[in-house]
Amino acid sequence: MLTSWFKKSSWGKVLGLYNTAMTIGGIMGIMLFAVIAQNWGWRASFYVVGGISLVVSLLSLLLPDNKKLMEEQGAEIAAASGKEEVVQVKLNAVDTAKMVIKNKALLIMCLAAGIAVMTLNIGTTFASIYYVNVMGMDLTQAAGIVALGTPIGLIAFPLGGAILDKWYKKDRRARMWMPMICIAAAALSFGIGYKFALIPLILLGTGFYNLGNTSFHTACHDLVPVWYKSISYGVYVLFIQLLGAVGPTLGGFMVDNMGVQNALAMAMCFFIASSVLLVFAGALYNKYWSAARAAERAAGVCQE
C-alpha cells in the first residue's frame, strides 16, 4: 500500500519510517505487556493486547482500497496519455511463477537478504552468551548491552531511507549498492568487535546493518511490474524467514566447534557472501527495472 501511495523517489524515507514504527511498537508492546502482567496477571496482558489488536484490525478497514487506488491511478495515467482505457492484467499461477524464476536480480537480492538475516540471527542468538562468557558480564548487564541495539536501529532506519532516496535519484542501482556497502561495513565492524571484545564496534555493526535494510523492501517493488508487488515482497519474506531460521542452529553448531567468540567473528564471512551477491544483483538491476517499467507502460499504469 505504501508504495502505491508514494512516488518511487520517496520510498526509502517512507519505508524507513514504517520500519521504525514497527520497532517502536515492538518495544511498547513488551513494556505494556510486562506492566499489565505484573499488576493484574499474565492473562490480563493477553486480553489487553488482544483487544488493542482487534481495534487496530477494525481501523484498518478505513484504509484506502489498494486495488481501487491503483485502478484510479491507472485511469489518470491513461487519460493523460490519451488512451481510452487501462489494460486489465489478469494474473495466473504459471505466469507468476515464471516471472519470479526469470527475475535473476530479484532472486539474487532475496538470497543475499536471507543470508544477511541468517547471519544477524546468529549474532542476536549468542550475543548474551558472548557478553557473559567472554566479557564476564552478568545477565542483566548483557541484556542491557543487547537492548542498546534498539535505539540505534530507530535512528538507522529513517536515516538509511533518506540517504537511499537521494542516491536513487542519481542511480537506480542504489537499491543494491547501499545494502552491499552497509552489510560489508557491518561485517567488518561486527568481526573486529567480537574478535577483540569492543562493544562500540559491535553496536556500530547493528547500525550499519539497519542503515541498509530498507533498500530490500523498496527493491522488491521496484524490480517487478506493479501488479506483481505483493508476490515479489512475499518471495523476499520467504527467503528471509527460511534462511533466518537456519541462523540459530548454524550458530549453535559453530559455537560448539570453535567457541562463541571465534564463532561470532567467523560468522561475518556470511555477511561478506551476502555483500558479494548484491554486487551481482546491482549489475542486473537496471535490466529488470527497465523491463518492469516497459510492461507497465504497455498496460498504461506506469508511474516512474
KOLDREN-178102 format. One line per field, with one value per residue: residue number from 1; chain; x, y, z of N, C-alpha, C in turn. Coordinates in nm, 3 decimals, padded with zeros to 5 digits. Layout:
// KOLDREN-178102
num: NUM ...
cadena: A ...
n_xx: X ...
n_yy: Y ...
n_zz: Z ...
ca_xx: X ...
ca_yy: Y ...
ca_zz: Z ...
c_xx: X ...
c_yy: Y ...
c_zz: Z ...
//
This chain:
// KOLDREN-178102
num: 1 2 3 4 5 6 7 8 9 10 11 12 13 14 15 16 17 18 19 20 21 22 23 24 25 26 27 28 29 30 31 32 33 34 35 36 37 38 39 40 41 42 43 44 45 46 47 48 49 50 51 52 53 54 55 56 57 58 59 60 61 62 63 64 65 66 67 68 69 70 71 72 73 74 75 76 77 78 79 80 81 82 83 84 85 86 87 88 89 90 91 92 93 94 95 96 97 98 99 100 101 102 103 104 105 106 107 108 109 110 111 112 113 114 115 116 117 118 119 120 121 122 123 124 125 126 127 128 129 130 131 132 133 134 135 136 137 138 139 140 141 142 143 144 145 146 147 148 149 150 151 152 153 154 155 156 157 158 159 160 161 162 163 164 165 166 167 168 169 170 171 172 173 174 175 176 177 178 179 180 181 182 183 184 185 186 187 188 189 190 191 192 193 194 195 196 197 198 199 200 201 202 203 204 205 206 207 208 209 210 211 212 213 214 215 216 217 218 219 220 221 222 223 224 225 226 227 228 229 230 231 232 233 234 235 236 237 238 239 240 241 242 243 244 245 246 247 248 249 250 251 252 253 254 255 256 257 258 259 260 261 262 263 264 265 266 267 268 269 270 271 272 273 274 275 276 277 278 279 280 281 282 283 284 285 286 287 288 289 290 291 292 293 294 295 296 297 298 299 300 301 302 303 304
cadena: A A A A A A A A A A A A A A A A A A A A A A A A A A A A A A A A A A A A A A A A A A A A A A A A A A A A A A A A A A A A A A A A A A A A A A A A A A A A A A A A A A A A A A A A A A A A A A A A A A A A A A A A A A A A A A A A A A A A A A A A A A A A A A A A A A A A A A A A A A A A A A A A A A A A A A A A A A A A A A A A A A A A A A A A A A A A A A A A A A A A A A A A A A A A A A A A A A A A A A A A A A A A A A A A A A A A A A A A A A A A A A A A A A A A A A A A A A A A A A A A A A A A A A A A A A A A A A A A A A A A A A A A A A A A A A A A A A A A A A A A A A A A A A A A A A A A A A A A A A A A A A A A
n_xx: 00.082 00.191 00.385 00.220 00.097 00.292 00.555 00.823 01.064 01.053 01.027 01.224 01.248 00.983 00.936 01.143 01.057 00.831 00.946 01.074 00.853 00.745 00.945 00.936 00.674 00.703 00.872 00.711 00.499 00.616 00.686 00.434 00.298 00.449 00.409 00.130 00.106 00.250 00.097 -00.173 -00.175 -00.075 -00.273 -00.446 -00.282 -00.280 -00.549 -00.568 -00.373 -00.479 -00.724 -00.645 -00.528 -00.753 -00.902 -00.728 -00.726 -00.990 -00.988 -00.823 -00.988 -01.062 -00.861 -00.748 -00.875 -00.651 -00.642 -00.845 -00.741 -00.511 -00.632 -00.759 -00.538 -00.422 -00.619 -00.602 -00.345 -00.381 -00.569 -00.420 -00.235 -00.384 -00.516 -00.798 -00.872 -00.748 -00.530 -00.641 -00.481 -00.455 -00.381 -00.211 -00.114 00.094 00.219 00.298 00.480 00.676 00.761 00.885 01.092 01.244 01.337 01.627 01.766 01.593 01.580 01.850 01.894 01.708 01.817 02.061 01.964 01.840 02.059 02.193 02.012 02.015 02.280 02.270 02.090 02.241 02.419 02.243 02.130 02.339 02.468 02.427 02.532 02.795 02.870 02.853 03.018 03.262 03.321 03.267 03.035 02.733 02.399 02.209 02.359 02.447 02.204 02.131 02.326 02.267 02.013 02.069 02.097 01.849 01.767 01.963 01.889 01.648 01.733 01.886 01.715 01.525 01.719 01.880 01.686 01.638 01.889 01.903 01.696 01.797 02.027 01.915 01.791 02.001 02.116 01.964 02.051 02.128 01.959 02.069 02.341 02.362 02.274 02.473 02.715 02.660 02.620 02.870 03.022 02.905 02.987 03.265 03.274 03.131 03.289 03.554 03.479 03.369 03.592 03.788 03.658 03.519 03.282 03.161 03.210 03.064 02.803 02.795 02.800 02.539 02.403 02.503 02.399 02.115 02.094 02.104 01.893 01.631 01.649 01.607 01.331 01.228 01.340 01.217 00.966 01.037 01.156 00.973 00.672 00.393 00.167 00.268 00.373 00.304 00.355 00.633 00.732 00.646 00.808 01.055 01.013 00.978 01.235 01.392 01.274 01.299 01.582 01.667 01.575 01.756 01.978 02.013 02.054 02.272 02.454 02.473 02.599 02.847 02.939 02.966 03.180 03.393 03.392 03.232 03.329 03.508 03.329 03.126 03.281 03.375 03.136 03.079 03.173 02.962 02.811 02.982 02.959 02.691 02.710 02.870 02.697 02.509 02.646 02.633 02.354 02.313 02.441 02.261 02.036 01.930 01.846 01.624 01.464 01.403 01.263 01.038 00.918 00.862 00.666 00.466 00.412 00.305 00.067 -00.046 -00.010 00.213 00.413 00.675
n_yy: -00.120 00.126 00.179 00.229 00.460 00.655 00.824 00.664 00.788 00.859 00.633 00.513 00.682 00.672 00.392 00.352 00.497 00.346 00.099 00.189 00.255 00.000 -00.107 00.062 00.007 -00.262 -00.244 -00.091 -00.270 -00.487 -00.359 -00.269 -00.512 -00.632 -00.459 -00.475 -00.749 -00.773 -00.624 -00.703 -00.966 -01.232 -01.322 -01.107 -00.940 -01.063 -01.029 -00.748 -00.686 -00.838 -00.708 -00.451 -00.521 -00.612 -00.376 -00.220 -00.380 -00.349 -00.076 -00.075 -00.120 00.125 00.213 00.310 00.130 -00.067 -00.187 -00.055 00.202 00.176 00.123 00.367 00.535 00.428 00.489 00.767 00.802 00.689 00.864 01.097 01.030 01.004 00.765 00.547 00.352 00.150 -00.127 -00.436 -00.642 -00.982 -01.219 -01.532 -01.848 -01.982 -01.791 -01.610 -01.762 -01.803 -01.541 -01.489 -01.685 -01.615 -01.365 -01.269 -01.072 -01.011 -01.263 -01.309 -01.090 -01.148 -01.385 -01.288 -01.112 -01.299 -01.452 -01.252 -01.195 -01.443 -01.443 -01.223 -01.323 -01.525 -01.372 -01.225 -01.435 -01.547 -01.339 -01.254 -01.472 -01.446 -01.200 -01.273 -01.506 -01.441 -01.172 -01.154 -01.049 -01.006 -01.146 -00.939 -00.712 -00.798 -00.823 -00.555 -00.439 -00.569 -00.464 -00.204 -00.199 -00.145 00.143 00.235 00.117 00.254 00.504 00.446 00.329 00.533 00.721 00.577 00.531 00.791 00.860 00.667 00.746 00.988 00.898 00.722 00.887 00.963 00.726 00.432 00.185 00.212 00.090 -00.160 -00.114 00.030 -00.147 -00.337 -00.205 -00.133 -00.381 -00.499 -00.319 -00.367 -00.632 -00.599 -00.430 -00.580 -00.814 -00.734 -00.622 -00.841 -01.013 -00.876 -00.797 -00.544 -00.340 -00.094 -00.116 -00.345 -00.261 -00.058 -00.209 -00.309 -00.074 -00.017 -00.235 -00.199 00.042 -00.011 -00.180 -00.107 -00.083 -00.331 -00.371 -00.169 -00.237 -00.480 -00.402 -00.245 -00.392 -00.535 -00.544 -00.337 -00.489 -00.718 -00.667 -00.754 -01.027 -01.033 -00.917 -01.108 -01.323 -01.227 -01.213 -01.486 -01.590 -01.456 -01.548 -01.830 -01.873 -01.717 -01.863 -02.066 -01.960 -01.960 -02.240 -02.304 -02.125 -02.233 -02.478 -02.384 -02.250 -02.465 -02.597 -02.415 -02.232 -01.948 -01.685 -01.700 -01.813 -01.617 -01.416 -01.543 -01.594 -01.367 -01.395 -01.484 -01.254 -01.116 -01.279 -01.227 -00.957 -00.971 -01.107 -00.906 -00.733 -00.858 -00.858 -00.583 -00.528 -00.636 -00.491 -00.259 -00.370 -00.538 -00.355 -00.177 -00.351 -00.405 -00.150 -00.111 -00.306 -00.204 00.039 -00.056 -00.156 00.072 00.181 00.295 00.466 00.642
n_zz: 00.000 00.080 -00.116 -00.324 -00.257 -00.253 -00.439 -00.624 -00.571 -00.307 -00.159 00.007 00.236 00.332 00.379 00.555 00.779 00.831 00.907 01.136 01.294 01.340 01.502 01.727 01.809 01.879 02.104 02.278 02.309 02.447 02.688 02.779 02.807 03.010 03.229 03.272 03.323 03.559 03.738 03.710 03.633 03.404 03.228 03.196 03.049 02.797 02.727 02.706 02.508 02.300 02.270 02.186 01.943 01.805 01.781 01.622 01.395 01.306 01.254 01.035 00.825 00.739 00.580 00.251 -00.032 -00.186 -00.441 -00.577 -00.565 -00.725 -00.969 -01.014 -01.032 -01.261 -01.448 -01.448 -01.551 -01.803 -01.912 -01.921 -02.112 -02.335 -02.383 -02.403 -02.218 -01.945 -01.969 -01.850 -01.635 -01.605 -01.365 -01.329 -01.186 -01.322 -01.496 -01.302 -01.150 -01.347 -01.382 -01.136 -01.130 -01.354 -01.293 -01.223 -01.082 -00.869 -00.735 -00.665 -00.500 -00.295 -00.196 -00.101 00.098 00.266 00.356 00.493 00.702 00.828 00.923 01.095 01.284 01.400 01.545 01.721 01.865 02.012 02.136 02.404 02.546 02.465 02.585 02.854 02.884 02.755 02.814 03.078 03.199 03.399 03.364 03.356 03.283 03.033 02.894 02.893 02.724 02.482 02.443 02.372 02.103 01.995 02.010 01.835 01.596 01.558 01.483 01.258 01.062 00.946 00.868 00.689 00.492 00.398 00.291 00.091 -00.084 -00.189 -00.319 -00.500 -00.686 -00.843 -00.924 -01.000 -00.920 -00.665 -00.489 -00.455 -00.422 -00.182 00.042 -00.002 00.059 00.325 00.454 00.417 00.567 00.815 00.856 00.886 01.112 01.311 01.306 01.388 01.630 01.780 01.782 01.925 02.148 02.156 02.243 02.142 01.863 01.802 01.850 01.662 01.431 01.426 01.369 01.108 00.964 00.987 00.860 00.587 00.544 00.464 00.191 00.070 00.093 -00.072 -00.320 -00.385 -00.481 -00.686 -00.886 -01.032 -01.238 -01.143 -01.072 -00.965 -00.718 -00.454 -00.471 -00.524 -00.292 -00.112 -00.187 -00.106 00.174 00.224 00.172 00.371 00.603 00.593 00.558 00.768 00.985 00.992 01.108 01.411 01.459 01.293 01.402 01.660 01.605 01.515 01.744 01.923 01.808 01.776 01.978 02.133 02.085 01.861 01.684 01.644 01.530 01.295 01.168 01.032 00.779 00.628 00.602 00.430 00.204 00.141 00.075 -00.156 -00.331 -00.368 -00.529 -00.778 -00.810 -00.829 -01.069 -01.246 -01.209 -01.347 -01.589 -01.526 -01.399 -01.609 -01.779 -01.622 -01.608 -01.878 -01.922 -01.758 -01.885 -02.123 -02.027 -01.943 -01.686 -01.576 -01.347 -01.314
ca_xx: 00.000 00.275 00.449 00.116 00.059 00.402 00.640 00.943 01.174 01.041 01.002 01.320 01.210 00.854 00.952 01.230 00.970 00.746 01.028 01.095 00.727 00.733 01.039 00.880 00.558 00.751 00.922 00.596 00.423 00.686 00.674 00.294 00.266 00.516 00.344 -00.002 00.126 00.297 -00.006 -00.303 -00.160 -00.041 -00.394 -00.494 -00.196 -00.327 -00.677 -00.543 -00.305 -00.576 -00.823 -00.582 -00.514 -00.886 -00.937 -00.644 -00.774 -01.112 -00.949 -00.759 -01.094 -01.072 -00.753 -00.794 -00.869 -00.531 -00.674 -00.922 -00.649 -00.426 -00.716 -00.780 -00.412 -00.408 -00.713 -00.547 -00.231 -00.435 -00.632 -00.313 -00.163 -00.478 -00.574 -00.937 -00.887 -00.628 -00.530 -00.663 -00.384 -00.506 -00.270 -00.231 -00.002 00.205 00.289 00.360 00.598 00.776 00.815 00.977 01.208 01.325 01.387 01.751 01.801 01.509 01.618 01.983 01.875 01.640 01.914 02.155 01.894 01.820 02.188 02.222 01.928 02.070 02.400 02.227 02.028 02.349 02.469 02.145 02.105 02.451 02.533 02.425 02.630 02.927 02.898 02.869 03.132 03.387 03.348 03.248 02.921 02.619 02.291 02.145 02.447 02.447 02.075 02.134 02.407 02.189 01.900 02.117 02.083 01.718 01.769 02.049 01.805 01.548 01.798 01.940 01.611 01.486 01.838 01.914 01.584 01.659 02.010 01.869 01.615 01.883 02.115 01.833 01.765 02.119 02.147 01.864 02.119 02.148 01.879 02.157 02.472 02.359 02.286 02.602 02.815 02.624 02.642 03.015 03.067 02.860 03.075 03.392 03.252 03.099 03.402 03.658 03.421 03.363 03.725 03.868 03.568 03.498 03.137 03.117 03.210 02.953 02.681 02.804 02.762 02.391 02.364 02.533 02.304 01.983 02.104 02.079 01.787 01.512 01.673 01.547 01.186 01.199 01.380 01.116 00.858 01.096 01.207 00.864 00.556 00.318 00.069 00.339 00.442 00.281 00.425 00.778 00.760 00.628 00.928 01.157 00.982 01.002 01.379 01.450 01.220 01.358 01.725 01.682 01.551 01.875 02.081 02.043 02.107 02.406 02.537 02.500 02.700 02.976 02.980 03.010 03.304 03.505 03.377 03.139 03.398 03.552 03.211 03.063 03.370 03.379 03.004 03.075 03.200 02.832 02.779 03.063 02.895 02.571 02.753 02.916 02.577 02.444 02.719 02.574 02.217 02.323 02.478 02.143 01.921 01.869 01.782 01.492 01.386 01.354 01.163 00.917 00.853 00.809 00.541 00.367 00.372 00.218 -00.064 -00.096 -00.013 00.349 00.442 00.818
ca_yy: 00.000 00.245 00.208 00.278 00.595 00.750 00.809 00.582 00.870 00.877 00.503 00.486 00.755 00.622 00.259 00.365 00.537 00.230 00.005 00.249 00.242 -00.139 -00.125 00.132 -00.071 -00.383 -00.205 -00.052 -00.391 -00.561 -00.283 -00.271 -00.648 -00.658 -00.378 -00.533 -00.882 -00.756 -00.564 -00.770 -01.105 -01.251 -01.338 -00.972 -00.888 -01.116 -00.967 -00.610 -00.688 -00.888 -00.603 -00.348 -00.579 -00.615 -00.238 -00.180 -00.456 -00.284 00.054 -00.097 -00.116 00.263 00.240 00.307 00.003 -00.053 -00.224 00.057 00.314 00.151 00.139 00.510 00.589 00.382 00.565 00.903 00.794 00.663 00.988 01.193 00.987 00.999 00.633 00.539 00.267 00.083 -00.271 -00.513 -00.753 -01.099 -01.299 -01.675 -01.906 -02.019 -01.669 -01.553 -01.844 -01.774 -01.409 -01.499 -01.767 -01.546 -01.238 -01.303 -00.966 -01.030 -01.384 -01.290 -00.997 -01.219 -01.478 -01.206 -01.065 -01.414 -01.484 -01.145 -01.216 -01.562 -01.401 -01.137 -01.409 -01.591 -01.275 -01.193 -01.554 -01.581 -01.219 -01.253 -01.573 -01.386 -01.100 -01.340 -01.599 -01.381 -01.043 -01.166 -00.973 -01.084 -01.149 -00.807 -00.627 -00.849 -00.786 -00.411 -00.412 -00.614 -00.372 -00.079 -00.208 -00.095 00.285 00.252 00.083 00.359 00.614 00.399 00.301 00.651 00.783 00.498 00.554 00.924 00.851 00.585 00.826 01.084 00.823 00.661 00.988 00.969 00.592 00.335 00.069 00.240 -00.008 -00.273 -00.069 00.073 -00.259 -00.404 -00.132 -00.137 -00.516 -00.516 -00.241 -00.440 -00.749 -00.552 -00.378 -00.693 -00.908 -00.679 -00.604 -00.969 -01.072 -00.804 -00.759 -00.400 -00.322 00.012 -00.166 -00.440 -00.179 00.012 -00.307 -00.308 00.047 -00.033 -00.330 -00.137 00.155 -00.057 -00.281 -00.058 -00.098 -00.457 -00.352 -00.087 -00.308 -00.582 -00.341 -00.173 -00.484 -00.606 -00.460 -00.301 -00.592 -00.829 -00.617 -00.839 -01.153 -01.015 -00.895 -01.238 -01.402 -01.172 -01.257 -01.630 -01.610 -01.413 -01.633 -01.964 -01.867 -01.662 -01.972 -02.151 -01.891 -02.010 -02.376 -02.295 -02.060 -02.329 -02.573 -02.314 -02.225 -02.592 -02.643 -02.321 -02.135 -01.840 -01.568 -01.728 -01.841 -01.491 -01.345 -01.614 -01.586 -01.248 -01.437 -01.493 -01.117 -01.087 -01.350 -01.151 -00.834 -01.007 -01.135 -00.780 -00.675 -00.918 -00.807 -00.445 -00.529 -00.675 -00.414 -00.173 -00.455 -00.581 -00.233 -00.129 -00.446 -00.386 -00.025 -00.130 -00.381 -00.112 00.134 -00.128 -00.169 00.206 00.207 00.325 00.589 00.639
ca_zz: 00.000 00.091 -00.243 -00.415 -00.214 -00.266 -00.556 -00.605 -00.520 -00.161 -00.096 00.114 00.356 00.379 00.435 00.672 00.890 00.859 00.985 01.268 01.368 01.386 01.613 01.843 01.852 01.947 02.236 02.360 02.338 02.553 02.813 02.822 02.849 03.138 03.335 03.299 03.383 03.697 03.823 03.701 03.593 03.263 03.146 03.164 02.942 02.669 02.696 02.664 02.378 02.203 02.247 02.104 01.808 01.743 01.746 01.508 01.279 01.258 01.198 00.905 00.723 00.692 00.485 00.111 -00.105 -00.270 -00.579 -00.634 -00.579 -00.842 -01.088 -01.034 -01.081 -01.398 -01.530 -01.461 -01.644 -01.936 -01.960 -01.951 -02.233 -02.446 -02.400 -02.360 -02.100 -01.896 -01.992 -01.729 -01.628 -01.534 -01.314 -01.305 -01.111 -01.411 -01.536 -01.183 -01.119 -01.449 -01.352 -01.022 -01.167 -01.454 -01.242 -01.153 -00.988 -00.751 -00.663 -00.605 -00.389 -00.186 -00.138 -00.023 00.217 00.353 00.419 00.587 00.821 00.893 00.995 01.205 01.385 01.473 01.642 01.824 01.946 02.100 02.187 02.551 02.590 02.439 02.687 02.983 02.885 02.708 02.876 03.223 03.248 03.447 03.266 03.348 03.204 02.895 02.835 02.871 02.605 02.367 02.425 02.313 01.958 01.953 01.972 01.718 01.482 01.541 01.412 01.131 00.962 00.867 00.810 00.571 00.390 00.340 00.208 -00.024 -00.177 -00.258 -00.407 -00.605 -00.789 -00.929 -00.976 -00.952 -00.860 -00.523 -00.413 -00.427 -00.375 -00.042 00.135 -00.023 00.138 00.467 00.506 00.424 00.683 00.935 00.871 00.938 01.246 01.398 01.311 01.476 01.762 01.851 01.796 02.024 02.258 02.151 02.240 02.049 01.725 01.788 01.838 01.534 01.330 01.422 01.298 00.966 00.904 00.978 00.767 00.451 00.538 00.392 00.048 00.024 00.082 -00.189 -00.442 -00.416 -00.557 -00.798 -00.986 -01.099 -01.269 -01.023 -01.033 -00.900 -00.599 -00.337 -00.494 -00.509 -00.149 -00.048 -00.214 -00.016 00.311 00.229 00.182 00.499 00.710 00.585 00.587 00.903 01.082 00.996 01.184 01.544 01.455 01.236 01.503 01.768 01.556 01.512 01.882 01.980 01.747 01.781 02.086 02.097 02.032 01.724 01.601 01.606 01.438 01.167 01.104 00.947 00.641 00.561 00.564 00.312 00.092 00.109 00.009 -00.291 -00.410 -00.402 -00.642 -00.897 -00.821 -00.875 -01.210 -01.324 -01.162 -01.450 -01.691 -01.480 -01.373 -01.738 -01.828 -01.542 -01.648 -02.013 -01.906 -01.701 -01.989 -02.217 -01.963 -01.913 -01.543 -01.535 -01.277 -01.285
c_xx: 00.086 00.340 00.348 00.079 00.166 00.485 00.765 01.057 01.167 01.017 01.097 01.281 01.081 00.868 01.048 01.150 00.877 00.821 01.054 00.970 00.709 00.824 00.986 00.761 00.598 00.798 00.805 00.514 00.484 00.669 00.532 00.256 00.323 00.447 00.210 00.012 00.166 00.187 -00.138 -00.296 -00.140 -00.163 -00.450 -00.412 -00.245 -00.461 -00.657 -00.479 -00.399 -00.681 -00.768 -00.569 -00.646 -00.928 -00.859 -00.688 -00.899 -01.082 -00.887 -00.861 -01.111 -00.961 -00.807 -00.781 -00.756 -00.559 -00.749 -00.832 -00.562 -00.506 -00.739 -00.653 -00.389 -00.497 -00.662 -00.431 -00.280 -00.496 -00.527 -00.240 -00.256 -00.538 -00.716 -00.954 -00.754 -00.640 -00.547 -00.571 -00.443 -00.389 -00.309 -00.103 00.119 00.287 00.361 00.487 00.710 00.842 00.919 01.105 01.301 01.388 01.512 01.790 01.722 01.555 01.754 01.973 01.811 01.733 02.013 02.090 01.873 01.947 02.224 02.140 01.976 02.190 02.364 02.167 02.130 02.399 02.370 02.119 02.214 02.522 02.538 02.525 02.771 02.963 02.923 02.998 03.265 03.422 03.318 03.133 02.820 02.506 02.223 02.227 02.444 02.318 02.071 02.212 02.330 02.077 01.942 02.107 01.952 01.718 01.858 01.969 01.702 01.605 01.835 01.833 01.572 01.604 01.879 01.815 01.604 01.781 01.979 01.792 01.702 01.974 02.038 01.804 01.881 02.150 02.048 01.929 02.155 02.070 01.964 02.291 02.470 02.362 02.417 02.710 02.787 02.651 02.792 03.072 03.026 02.949 03.207 03.379 03.223 03.222 03.512 03.606 03.416 03.502 03.804 03.782 03.550 03.349 03.093 03.113 03.096 02.821 02.679 02.765 02.610 02.341 02.387 02.431 02.167 01.981 02.067 01.959 01.664 01.526 01.605 01.396 01.151 01.230 01.279 01.007 00.908 01.130 01.099 00.755 00.467 00.222 00.135 00.403 00.426 00.353 00.574 00.815 00.744 00.747 01.042 01.136 01.010 01.151 01.433 01.398 01.287 01.506 01.751 01.665 01.671 01.981 02.112 02.105 02.250 02.502 02.571 02.605 02.839 03.028 03.033 03.148 03.421 03.494 03.298 03.210 03.441 03.433 03.145 03.150 03.369 03.246 02.993 03.114 03.070 02.783 02.854 03.003 02.770 02.607 02.798 02.797 02.508 02.517 02.659 02.431 02.217 02.355 02.358 02.024 01.853 01.795 01.640 01.404 01.323 01.246 01.030 00.844 00.795 00.676 00.431 00.319 00.278 00.078 -00.124 -00.099 00.125 00.358 00.589 00.857
c_yy: 00.126 00.281 00.246 00.423 00.699 00.721 00.726 00.661 00.892 00.745 00.476 00.552 00.700 00.485 00.257 00.403 00.422 00.128 00.058 00.234 00.100 -00.164 -00.060 00.055 -00.197 -00.353 -00.171 -00.174 -00.471 -00.491 -00.288 -00.407 -00.676 -00.585 -00.440 -00.668 -00.871 -00.708 -00.639 -00.915 -01.120 -01.268 -01.202 -00.911 -00.934 -01.053 -00.824 -00.606 -00.737 -00.784 -00.492 -00.397 -00.580 -00.476 -00.193 -00.253 -00.393 -00.148 00.039 -00.097 00.025 00.299 00.234 00.166 00.014 -00.086 -00.111 00.177 00.298 00.165 00.287 00.576 00.552 00.461 00.708 00.905 00.775 00.790 01.090 01.159 00.971 00.862 00.630 00.457 00.202 -00.066 -00.344 -00.636 -00.866 -01.189 -01.447 -01.732 -01.935 -01.896 -01.605 -01.629 -01.816 -01.639 -01.415 -01.572 -01.694 -01.417 -01.262 -01.198 -00.981 -01.150 -01.370 -01.197 -01.067 -01.318 -01.402 -01.158 -01.178 -01.452 -01.379 -01.161 -01.338 -01.525 -01.316 -01.220 -01.490 -01.498 -01.249 -01.312 -01.574 -01.459 -01.219 -01.354 -01.519 -01.289 -01.164 -01.422 -01.534 -01.255 -01.042 -01.084 -01.065 -01.071 -01.014 -00.712 -00.668 -00.809 -00.636 -00.372 -00.451 -00.516 -00.240 -00.079 -00.149 00.054 00.314 00.224 00.191 00.478 00.570 00.378 00.425 00.720 00.710 00.520 00.688 00.925 00.775 00.666 00.924 01.013 00.766 00.760 00.998 00.835 00.492 00.217 00.092 00.143 -00.130 -00.228 -00.032 -00.044 -00.335 -00.338 -00.146 -00.275 -00.546 -00.441 -00.308 -00.561 -00.708 -00.507 -00.489 -00.783 -00.860 -00.666 -00.733 -01.028 -01.008 -00.748 -00.608 -00.371 -00.209 -00.034 -00.265 -00.364 -00.104 -00.081 -00.316 -00.188 00.036 -00.124 -00.264 -00.020 00.112 -00.147 -00.236 -00.077 -00.224 -00.440 -00.273 -00.162 -00.414 -00.527 -00.273 -00.265 -00.557 -00.507 -00.445 -00.410 -00.714 -00.787 -00.707 -00.972 -01.139 -00.993 -01.026 -01.329 -01.357 -01.222 -01.407 -01.659 -01.573 -01.497 -01.770 -01.963 -01.811 -01.768 -02.065 -02.093 -01.947 -02.151 -02.377 -02.231 -02.153 -02.431 -02.509 -02.290 -02.352 -02.632 -02.546 -02.218 -02.013 -01.720 -01.588 -01.751 -01.712 -01.411 -01.410 -01.607 -01.465 -01.279 -01.450 -01.354 -01.077 -01.154 -01.277 -01.025 -00.860 -01.036 -01.006 -00.705 -00.728 -00.868 -00.664 -00.436 -00.561 -00.581 -00.335 -00.253 -00.491 -00.462 -00.183 -00.220 -00.429 -00.258 -00.036 -00.204 -00.292 -00.011 00.070 -00.144 -00.035 00.240 00.248 00.463 00.587 00.750
c_zz: 00.000 -00.042 -00.351 -00.382 -00.245 -00.390 -00.522 -00.539 -00.369 -00.088 00.021 00.244 00.417 00.446 00.553 00.795 00.931 00.944 01.125 01.354 01.421 01.506 01.740 01.898 01.928 02.088 02.329 02.400 02.452 02.688 02.867 02.878 02.989 03.253 03.373 03.368 03.530 03.790 03.823 03.654 03.442 03.173 03.104 03.051 02.806 02.629 02.641 02.526 02.268 02.169 02.159 01.960 01.734 01.697 01.623 01.381 01.220 01.195 01.060 00.791 00.666 00.594 00.342 00.052 -00.206 -00.416 -00.648 -00.659 -00.703 -00.971 -01.119 -01.088 -01.227 -01.493 -01.552 -01.560 -01.786 -01.995 -02.000 -02.080 -02.353 -02.472 -02.345 -02.233 -02.066 -01.924 -01.859 -01.730 -01.545 -01.494 -01.305 -01.247 -01.200 -01.450 -01.418 -01.146 -01.218 -01.422 -01.241 -01.062 -01.263 -01.404 -01.157 -01.050 -00.858 -00.669 -00.595 -00.485 -00.269 -00.118 -00.051 00.107 00.317 00.427 00.524 00.716 00.899 00.980 01.116 01.318 01.463 01.583 01.754 01.917 02.051 02.159 02.341 02.608 02.573 02.551 02.824 02.985 02.850 02.785 03.026 03.280 03.315 03.345 03.248 03.262 03.057 02.824 02.805 02.747 02.479 02.337 02.361 02.161 01.908 01.920 01.852 01.591 01.453 01.463 01.270 01.024 00.882 00.801 00.682 00.458 00.321 00.248 00.079 -00.128 -00.256 -00.358 -00.526 -00.718 -00.888 -00.994 -00.915 -00.882 -00.714 -00.436 -00.375 -00.370 -00.227 00.056 00.119 00.063 00.287 00.529 00.516 00.544 00.813 00.962 00.935 01.084 01.347 01.417 01.405 01.618 01.842 01.877 01.909 02.138 02.268 02.132 02.146 01.904 01.701 01.770 01.705 01.419 01.315 01.344 01.148 00.898 00.884 00.880 00.624 00.434 00.458 00.241 -00.007 00.002 -00.044 -00.318 -00.483 -00.506 -00.684 -00.915 -01.065 -01.140 -01.146 -00.977 -00.968 -00.768 -00.477 -00.349 -00.468 -00.363 -00.072 -00.068 -00.121 00.127 00.327 00.248 00.319 00.615 00.711 00.620 00.726 01.009 01.095 01.090 01.321 01.546 01.401 01.336 01.617 01.729 01.557 01.653 01.947 01.930 01.758 01.893 02.040 02.035 01.887 01.630 01.554 01.510 01.300 01.093 01.012 00.803 00.561 00.519 00.436 00.189 00.046 00.031 -00.134 -00.382 -00.454 -00.513 -00.773 -00.919 -00.874 -01.023 -01.300 -01.302 -01.273 -01.556 -01.648 -01.443 -01.504 -01.794 -01.753 -01.583 -01.789 -02.009 -01.851 -01.805 -02.091 -02.161 -01.926 -01.765 -01.490 -01.469 -01.235 -01.187
//
